[in-house]
Amino acid sequence: MKENLIKTKSFQFALHSISIYKSMLLQKEFIISKQFIRSSTSIGANVQEADAGISKKDFVAKMSIASKEARETLYWLNLLESSDLVKLELKEIKKECEEIVRILTAVVKTCQTQLNIKN
């Protein structure tokens, strides 16, 4: 069976996010860390739901939500980095998140174009 790139990347990203979240808790950052873990793990959950979509429109809707969650996660990462609330190296996870945003944006745009052609 062929590997699904976005499913794999979003799952690995969630695992990395859990590690970052644990580090934030150790540094007693409890507010933004919760927002971050919710949005970062929601990306993969929505990708999984999209894969089980009942129609192309359902697929696009779920992938759009995953894209929004990825953008929200990037916001929290930028906020954490700029605020110095925690002492963590966030460069790598930000890079992963930006890549996921690019992939999801491309998937959504391609699918929307295909839907518009069929209509």
BELTA-V374777 format. One record per helix or strand. SS is the DSSP state (alpha for helix, beta for strand). FROM is the first residue (numbers start at 0). TO is the last residue. If there is no record, write none. Layout:
((SS FROM TO) (SS FROM TO))
This chain:
((alpha 4 25) (alpha 31 50) (alpha 55 82) (alpha 90 117))
